[in-house]
Amino acid sequence: MDQENHLASEEDVGEPLVIIGQVLLRLQQTVILGISRARQRVLQGLTVFSIVILLLLIAAFLYGTFYFSYMPKAAFSAPVYYYYRWVKCSCKGPIIRHIFYEIPLFDYRTDCESPSSFWCSYPVANVSLMRSKNHALTFGQAYRMYLQLEMPDSPANHEVGMFMIKTTCFSQGGDKLASSARTASQLQKASSSRFGMLRYQSDLLKTLGTLLFLPAFLSGAAEQKQVVDVELFSEFVDDPYAPSVTVVIEVLSSRVQIYSSQLYVHAHFTGLRYLLFYYPILSALIGVASNFTFLSFLFILSYIRQLLRLQQKPEQLTTNGHQPEWNDVNNQPGKEKGLSTDTAERLGPLQTDPTDLSEDERHLQLSSNTDTQNQHALNQEDMYQSKAA
């Protein structure tokens, strides 16, 4: 009686311990499963983030490559240094006379300011359109070319009045590509002539301006000068077959006074180049987003194709791998029958061959075998406890 009570008390104590052990085991499995899932999610997130960053970098690189290859240089400037070139006036040039024709003995010109002089000279400057042995102008792009003159506000320049500026572009072989004659006065028109001069100021206005800026004039912070802009070409397009390499600028006045001069070339953008230049941020966002969308689409298609290929490989292996086995079985009927007979004899009348079972039946059989083993272990444990008691 006492032994039975002792066994009952031990069973009452052992059952909670078993339950607690099972709960702890399940809790441990749940924690391990949660940690593994969290680790997998973190790895997946890092992988997706890395792929997105890589695609963004590639999209930005593609847009930058397109921008710098498609967009020409927006502005180009070069200093202009003048020198005097002496030429002979046409009225004094010796001429070889013939019965049928006349040949001038020297090179001459007919645009001299003073017809009475034998020699005349104008300020001339040669400006190179090459930068680091490369052409500064893009072929097919229209450019606006103008000359900026810094001139003293002197009586001599006011007496000169309007003066012409002639510009000629030359290729590498010395061929003349384009020529323009401009004056520094009128507003821009469709014709090739421009009028220009220093802006008029009355004596009273000059006196008041001098008195007002007298401290700046005395300290050298300001000068009595004017800046005159003369447009040389409104839409200059360089020829790709004979690109311009030199611009010759000639001021057709020997009495004009110039402090300094600068040649400016600005690109006249239209269409897509206009949007890319004047709206760079919006264009960059649209371009990078378009490239990113296209690259993402390609990546998703490649990923889906890879998944389908991986899913097809096991099926191919299964079909290709089991086909020869069934062929071998069909080719060896006697051996298969012998093996099946031996297996049936070993298993007995109430057992089935595991090779004849389907996958679900095998899973059920394995689970039943596991339950049987667990029940057998519990029975052995109870027997050991009863013997110990």
SULQUI-V611465 format. One record per residue. N is the residue number from 1. RES is the residue in one letter. PHI is phi in degrees with one decimal (999 if undefined). D_FIRST is the distance of its C-alpha to the first C-alpha in Angstrom with 1 decimal. Layout:
# SULQUI-V611465
((N:RES:PHI:D_FIRST) (N:RES:PHI:D_FIRST))
This chain:
# SULQUI-V611465
((1:M:999:0.0) (2:D:-65.3:3.8) (3:Q:-65.8:5.4) (4:E:-64.3:5.1) (5:N:-63.7:6.3) (6:H:-65.1:8.5) (7:L:-64.9:9.9) (8:A:-65.1:10.6) (9:S:-66.6:12.3) (10:E:-66.1:14.2) (11:E:-65.7:15.3) (12:D:-63.9:16.5) (13:V:-75.6:18.4) (14:G:-72.6:19.8) (15:E:-62.0:21.2) (16:P:-62.0:23.6) (17:L:-64.6:24.7) (18:V:-64.9:25.6) (19:I:-63.3:27.4) (20:I:-62.9:29.3) (21:G:-62.4:30.2) (22:Q:-64.6:31.6) (23:V:-64.0:33.5) (24:L:-63.3:35.0) (25:L:-64.5:35.9) (26:R:-64.2:37.6) (27:L:-63.2:39.3) (28:Q:-63.0:40.6) (29:Q:-63.2:41.9) (30:T:-65.4:43.6) (31:V:-64.2:45.2) (32:I:-62.5:46.5) (33:L:-64.7:47.8) (34:G:-64.1:49.5) (35:I:-64.7:51.1) (36:S:-64.9:52.3) (37:R:-66.5:53.8) (38:A:-62.5:55.4) (39:R:-62.3:56.9) (40:Q:-65.2:58.2) (41:R:-64.1:59.7) (42:V:-63.1:61.4) (43:L:-63.3:62.8) (44:Q:-63.6:64.1) (45:G:-63.3:65.7) (46:L:-63.9:67.4) (47:T:-64.8:68.6) (48:V:-64.0:70.1) (49:F:-62.4:71.6) (50:S:-64.3:73.2) (51:I:-65.5:74.6) (52:V:-63.7:76.0) (53:I:-62.9:77.7) (54:L:-63.3:79.1) (55:L:-65.3:80.5) (56:L:-64.5:82.1) (57:L:-63.8:83.7) (58:I:-65.0:85.1) (59:A:-63.9:86.4) (60:A:-65.5:88.0) (61:F:-64.5:89.5) (62:L:-64.1:91.0) (63:Y:-66.5:92.5) (64:G:-63.2:94.0) (65:T:-62.6:95.5) (66:F:-64.4:97.0) (67:Y:-64.5:98.3) (68:F:-74.7:100.1) (69:S:-87.0:101.5) (70:Y:-93.8:102.7) (71:M:-84.5:103.9) (72:P:-79.9:107.2) (73:K:-68.1:108.3) (74:A:-74.3:109.0) (75:A:-142.3:111.7) (76:F:-147.4:114.0) (77:S:-139.2:116.6) (78:A:-152.6:119.1) (79:P:-70.3:121.8) (80:V:-114.9:125.4) (81:Y:-114.6:128.0) (82:Y:-93.5:131.6) (83:Y:-142.1:134.6) (84:Y:-97.4:138.2) (85:R:-114.9:139.6) (86:W:-88.2:143.3) (87:V:-132.4:144.9) (88:K:-89.7:148.5) (89:C:-80.0:149.7) (90:S:-68.2:151.2) (91:C:-72.2:154.5) (92:K:-108.3:155.5) (93:G:-72.9:154.2) (94:P:-64.6:156.8) (95:I:-128.8:157.1) (96:I:-86.5:158.6) (97:R:-97.3:160.7) (98:H:-128.6:161.5) (99:I:-64.4:163.5) (100:F:-105.6:160.5) (101:Y:-154.8:157.6) (102:E:-128.5:156.8) (103:I:-118.5:154.2) (104:P:-69.7:152.9) (105:L:-78.0:153.2) (106:F:-121.8:150.1) (107:D:-68.1:146.8) (108:Y:-141.3:147.4) (109:R:-138.9:145.8) (110:T:-111.4:147.2) (111:D:-107.4:144.8) (112:C:-71.2:146.3) (113:E:-72.1:146.8) (114:S:-114.2:150.3) (115:P:-66.0:152.5) (116:S:-79.1:155.1) (117:S:-89.4:153.0) (118:F:-80.2:152.8) (119:W:-112.3:149.2) (120:C:-140.8:146.2) (121:S:-140.7:142.7) (122:Y:-129.4:139.4) (123:P:-67.2:136.0) (124:V:-128.5:133.9) (125:A:-140.4:130.2) (126:N:-109.5:128.0) (127:V:-117.3:124.3) (128:S:-84.0:121.8) (129:L:-101.6:119.1) (130:M:-110.3:117.1) (131:R:-132.5:114.0) (132:S:56.9:112.6) (133:K:63.8:114.6) (134:N:-122.8:113.0) (135:H:-72.9:114.5) (136:A:-77.0:113.7) (137:L:-100.5:114.3) (138:T:-90.8:112.1) (139:F:-67.8:113.8) (140:G:84.6:114.1) (141:Q:-96.5:113.2) (142:A:-81.2:115.7) (143:Y:-127.3:116.6) (144:R:-105.2:118.6) (145:M:-116.6:120.9) (146:Y:-142.2:122.7) (147:L:-112.0:124.6) (148:Q:-107.0:124.2) (149:L:-109.9:127.3) (150:E:-104.4:127.3) (151:M:-119.8:130.9) (152:P:-71.3:132.8) (153:D:-82.5:134.1) (154:S:-108.1:137.6) (155:P:-61.2:141.1) (156:A:-64.8:141.5) (157:N:-68.6:138.5) (158:H:-68.2:139.6) (159:E:-71.3:143.0) (160:V:-63.0:141.5) (161:G:72.8:140.0) (162:M:-83.2:138.3) (163:F:-141.5:137.6) (164:M:-87.8:136.3) (165:I:-127.6:133.3) (166:K:-106.3:133.2) (167:T:-126.5:130.0) (168:T:-135.2:129.8) (169:C:-104.2:126.8) (170:F:-123.1:127.2) (171:S:-89.5:125.1) (172:Q:-65.8:124.6) (173:G:-83.3:127.8) (174:G:89.8:129.8) (175:D:-76.8:130.1) (176:K:-80.2:130.5) (177:L:-100.4:127.6) (178:A:-150.8:128.1) (179:S:-143.4:130.6) (180:S:-146.7:130.9) (181:A:-119.7:133.5) (182:R:-129.6:132.3) (183:T:-114.5:133.9) (184:A:-95.4:132.1) (185:S:-135.8:132.9) (186:Q:-57.6:132.2) (187:L:-69.5:128.9) (188:Q:-67.1:127.3) (189:K:-128.6:129.0) (190:A:-77.3:128.9) (191:S:-77.1:131.9) (192:S:-94.4:131.9) (193:S:-110.5:133.9) (194:R:-133.0:132.6) (195:F:-106.4:134.5) (196:G:-157.7:133.4) (197:M:-163.1:134.7) (198:L:-68.4:133.6) (199:R:-67.4:132.7) (200:Y:-77.5:135.6) (201:Q:-136.3:135.6) (202:S:-71.1:138.4) (203:D:-64.4:140.1) (204:L:-64.4:138.7) (205:L:-66.0:135.1) (206:K:-63.3:135.5) (207:T:-64.4:136.8) (208:L:-64.2:134.0) (209:G:-65.0:131.4) (210:T:-66.0:132.9) (211:L:-67.1:132.9) (212:L:-69.1:129.3) (213:F:-100.4:128.0) (214:L:-60.1:130.4) (215:P:-59.7:127.8) (216:A:-68.6:125.8) (217:F:-65.8:129.0) (218:L:-69.6:130.1) (219:S:-82.5:126.7) (220:G:86.4:126.4) (221:A:-74.0:123.3) (222:A:-134.7:125.2) (223:E:-132.4:128.1) (224:Q:-86.9:130.8) (225:K:-147.1:129.7) (226:Q:-133.3:128.6) (227:V:-108.8:126.1) (228:V:-114.1:127.4) (229:D:-104.4:125.2) (230:V:-120.4:127.0) (231:E:-79.3:125.2) (232:L:-93.1:126.2) (233:F:-135.3:124.1) (234:S:-84.0:122.1) (235:E:-140.4:120.2) (236:F:-93.5:120.7) (237:V:-115.0:118.8) (238:D:-76.6:119.0) (239:D:-84.8:119.9) (240:P:-69.0:117.3) (241:Y:-83.1:120.0) (242:A:-141.3:122.2) (243:P:-67.8:120.1) (244:S:-76.9:121.8) (245:V:-121.7:121.8) (246:T:-143.0:124.5) (247:V:-118.9:125.8) (248:V:-104.4:129.4) (249:I:-111.1:130.2) (250:E:-131.0:133.8) (251:V:-91.7:135.0) (252:L:-84.2:138.5) (253:S:-161.9:140.0) (254:S:-88.0:141.4) (255:R:-105.0:141.6) (256:V:-72.0:138.0) (257:Q:-113.5:136.0) (258:I:-133.2:132.3) (259:Y:-72.6:129.9) (260:S:-152.5:127.1) (261:S:-145.9:125.8) (262:Q:-140.1:122.5) (263:L:-98.9:121.7) (264:Y:-118.2:118.7) (265:V:-127.7:117.2) (266:H:-118.8:114.5) (267:A:-77.0:112.6) (268:H:-102.1:113.0) (269:F:-83.7:109.6) (270:T:-141.8:109.1) (271:G:68.1:106.3) (272:L:-65.3:103.0) (273:R:-65.1:104.5) (274:Y:-63.0:105.4) (275:L:-66.5:101.8) (276:L:-65.9:100.4) (277:F:-84.8:102.8) (278:Y:-90.1:102.9) (279:Y:-130.0:99.3) (280:P:-69.6:97.4) (281:I:-68.7:94.1) (282:L:-62.5:93.8) (283:S:-64.9:95.0) (284:A:-65.3:92.5) (285:L:-62.5:89.6) (286:I:-65.8:90.7) (287:G:-65.5:91.4) (288:V:-66.3:88.1) (289:A:-64.4:86.1) (290:S:-64.5:87.9) (291:N:-63.1:87.3) (292:F:-64.5:83.6) (293:T:-63.1:83.1) (294:F:-64.5:84.8) (295:L:-66.0:82.8) (296:S:-64.0:79.5) (297:F:-61.4:80.4) (298:L:-64.0:81.2) (299:F:-65.5:78.0) (300:I:-65.0:75.8) (301:L:-61.9:77.6) (302:S:-64.9:77.1) (303:Y:-66.5:73.4) (304:I:-64.2:72.8) (305:R:-63.2:74.8) (306:Q:-65.7:72.6) (307:L:-63.2:69.4) (308:L:-62.7:70.8) (309:R:-66.4:71.7) (310:L:-68.0:68.3) (311:Q:-72.7:66.7) (312:Q:-77.4:69.1) (313:K:-62.5:68.5) (314:P:-61.2:64.9) (315:E:-63.8:66.1) (316:Q:-64.9:69.0) (317:L:-63.3:66.8) (318:T:-64.8:64.4) (319:T:-66.6:67.2) (320:N:-73.1:69.2) (321:G:-81.5:66.2) (322:H:-85.5:64.7) (323:Q:-63.2:68.0) (324:P:-66.2:68.7) (325:E:-64.2:65.2) (326:W:-65.8:65.6) (327:N:-64.6:69.0) (328:D:-63.6:67.6) (329:V:-64.9:65.0) (330:N:-66.9:67.8) (331:N:-74.2:70.0) (332:Q:-123.2:67.3) (333:P:-71.0:65.8) (334:G:-66.4:65.0) (335:K:-65.0:63.0) (336:E:-65.1:61.0) (337:K:-66.0:60.2) (338:G:-64.6:59.1) (339:L:-65.5:56.8) (340:S:-66.0:55.3) (341:T:-67.1:54.8) (342:D:-63.3:53.1) (343:T:-65.3:50.8) (344:A:-65.4:49.9) (345:E:-64.5:49.2) (346:R:-70.6:46.9) (347:L:-77.5:45.0) (348:G:96.9:44.6) (349:P:-74.1:45.4) (350:L:-98.1:42.9) (351:Q:-106.2:43.8) (352:T:-118.5:46.8) (353:D:-77.0:49.2) (354:P:-62.3:48.8) (355:T:-73.1:52.6) (356:D:-86.6:53.1) (357:L:-87.8:51.0) (358:S:-80.4:52.5) (359:E:-68.1:51.6) (360:D:-65.4:49.4) (361:E:-65.9:47.6) (362:R:-63.9:47.1) (363:H:-63.2:45.6) (364:L:-65.6:43.2) (365:Q:-66.1:42.2) (366:L:-64.5:41.7) (367:S:-66.5:39.5) (368:S:-66.5:37.4) (369:N:-63.1:37.1) (370:T:-64.6:36.0) (371:D:-63.4:33.3) (372:T:-64.4:32.1) (373:Q:-64.3:32.1) (374:N:-64.0:30.1) (375:Q:-65.4:27.4) (376:H:-65.4:27.3) (377:A:-66.7:26.9) (378:L:-65.0:24.0) (379:N:-64.5:22.2) (380:Q:-64.7:23.0) (381:E:-65.1:21.7) (382:D:-64.4:18.2) (383:M:-65.2:18.3) (384:Y:-62.2:19.3) (385:Q:-65.9:16.5) (386:S:-67.2:13.8) (387:K:-65.0:15.8) (388:A:-66.1:16.1) (389:A:-70.4:12.4))
